Amino acid sequence: MTAGTAPDGDHPAPGVRLVPMPEDRLPAWLDRSMAEYVGSRMRSGESREQAEANKQRSLDTWFPGGSPAAGHHVWEVTTPDGTVVGHLWIGPFTAGSSDWWVFDVEIGAGHRRQGYARRALELAHRVARDEGATSIGLNVFGYNTGARGLYEQLGYEVASVQMRLPLD
């Protein structure tokens, strides 16, 4: 999975809350998230077949039966008045692991660059730490320079780099 497409402002938005995503909204969000995931993988060079296979592995691993795996959190990112401005999904990369992952973070286009993603990630880091995580990682596609900048500002460090040369 990939984390976010939303670069953020320099200052966290005040009053941001992480609210568990209601079960009735989870299927539509998961469909959208997985469609975006497939699109991102294809934009980064995978065939549709490869991207769809990766999507299915993700669903089987982290959403067995359509529900988040044990220890995973899917939240709506909200303002103090309850307006949903985005979503965030984190959890252990493998069952029982202290190495956690930001699987998806997205702030709606009309709410970007206002500090919502930054504050949501800061809150998620606390939850992960409180639940025994010793690290949290994420994947960001190379074309997503805005999100990469936010993650670097939050202290994420490059763990590996994949590169590709199209031979058209």
C-alpha atoms as one frame of an Amber mdcrd trajectory, in Angstrom:
protein
   0.000   0.000   0.000   1.023   3.549  -0.373   0.777   6.460   1.943  -0.822
   9.684   0.985  -0.979  12.076  -1.826  -1.398  15.155   0.289   1.454  17.495
   1.098   0.742  19.509   4.173   1.283  22.979   5.549   4.051  23.763   7.992
   1.811  23.890  11.062  -0.478  21.135  12.312  -4.169  21.919  12.120  -5.641
  22.457  15.588  -8.300  20.075  16.863  -7.763  17.293  14.334  -9.222  14.011
  15.526  -8.896  10.414  14.410 -12.317   8.766  14.524 -12.723   5.046  13.810
 -14.252   4.699  10.362 -17.868   3.580  10.681 -18.410   0.025   9.433 -20.978
   1.174   6.887 -18.380   3.453   5.197 -15.516   0.966   5.306 -16.377  -1.003
   2.102 -16.627   2.113  -0.105 -13.414   3.533   1.347 -11.613   0.213   0.834
 -12.771   0.019  -2.797 -11.536   3.587  -3.455  -8.272   3.006  -1.612  -7.547
  -0.198  -3.513  -8.412   1.411  -6.869  -5.986   4.248  -6.099  -3.370   1.692
  -5.037  -3.686  -0.173  -8.341  -3.482   3.126 -10.244  -0.356   4.189  -8.337
   1.360   0.871  -8.947   0.567   1.080 -12.654   1.780   4.697 -12.807   5.013
   3.437 -11.237   5.528   0.830 -13.957   3.586  -2.297 -13.047   1.198  -3.944
 -15.454  -2.478  -4.029 -14.503  -2.107  -7.764 -13.771   0.818  -7.167 -11.393
  -0.963  -4.284  -9.663  -4.184  -6.287  -9.256  -2.200  -9.238  -7.837  -0.541
  -6.901  -5.307  -3.947  -5.492  -4.388  -5.325  -8.965  -3.772  -2.341  -9.927
  -1.584  -2.896  -6.743   0.429  -6.586  -7.486   0.897  -5.924 -11.104   1.870
  -3.259 -10.074   4.388  -4.622  -6.885   5.925  -8.374  -7.086   5.275  -9.308
 -10.739   5.655 -13.040 -11.097   5.115 -13.295  -7.366   4.387 -12.418  -6.239
   7.929  -9.121  -4.781   9.151  -6.657  -7.353  10.531  -6.059  -7.452  14.284
  -4.222  -4.359  15.500  -5.039  -2.296  12.404  -6.737   1.084  12.665  -8.735
   2.782   9.929  -9.736   6.288  10.894 -11.502   9.229   9.418  -9.522  12.422
   9.898 -11.944  15.045  11.190 -12.023  18.686  12.177 -13.315  19.766  15.603
 -16.823  20.230  14.136 -16.825  16.657  12.803 -16.139  17.417   9.149 -14.355
  14.453   7.569 -11.317  15.776   5.700  -9.564  12.477   4.975  -8.648   9.034
   6.225  -5.686   7.170   7.697  -4.910   3.453   8.003  -2.050   2.106  10.155
  -1.157  -1.209  11.746   1.531  -3.836  12.250   3.197  -4.824   8.988   3.013
  -8.468  10.039   0.805  -9.927  12.749   2.259  -9.318  16.201   5.176  -7.256
  14.902   6.426  -4.083  16.576   7.226  -2.732  13.093   4.166  -0.805  11.989
   3.167   0.728   8.697   1.184   3.660   7.380  -0.809   1.842   4.724  -2.863
   4.755   3.483  -3.318   8.421   4.279  -5.315  10.787   2.138  -6.601  14.270
   2.751  -9.332  15.558   0.431  -8.215  18.020  -2.234 -10.067  20.954  -0.691
  -8.396  20.424   2.688  -4.758  19.891   1.715  -1.863  22.034   2.878  -3.666
  22.985   6.073  -1.833  20.659   8.467  -4.386  17.829   8.596  -2.115  15.046
   7.337   0.739  16.145   9.583  -1.441  16.212  12.696  -3.181  12.937  11.833
   0.177  11.204  11.402   1.462  12.643  14.686  -1.617  11.278  16.475  -1.208
   7.912  14.736   2.441   7.736  15.816   1.271   8.044  19.437  -1.283   5.255
  19.023   1.322   2.997  17.419   3.828   3.713  20.204   1.169   3.117  22.883
   0.337  -0.236  21.270   3.947  -1.417  21.262   5.274  -0.252  17.904   8.993
   0.455  17.838   9.009   1.839  14.294   6.572   2.947  11.641   7.277   2.888
   7.932   5.495   3.713   4.732   5.845   3.559   0.981   5.592   6.671  -1.120
   5.809   6.510  -4.887   8.583   8.541  -6.477   6.243  10.848  -8.371   4.591
  11.963  -5.111   7.058  14.688  -4.169   4.663  16.627  -1.922   3.983  13.660
   0.332   7.677  12.770   0.385   8.467  16.250   1.682   5.929  15.942   4.500
   7.268  12.545   5.557  10.825  13.865   5.604   9.699  16.819   7.774   8.119
  14.335  10.189  11.437  12.475  10.477  10.889   9.515   8.167  14.147   8.337
   6.636  14.713   6.569   3.330  15.014   2.834   3.977  15.398   1.700   0.345
  15.063   3.096  -3.148  13.757   1.288  -6.192  14.519   2.744  -9.579  13.270
   1.920 -13.061  14.305   2.759 -16.603  11.595   2.271 -19.243  13.106   0.722
 -22.358  10.597   1.918 -24.939
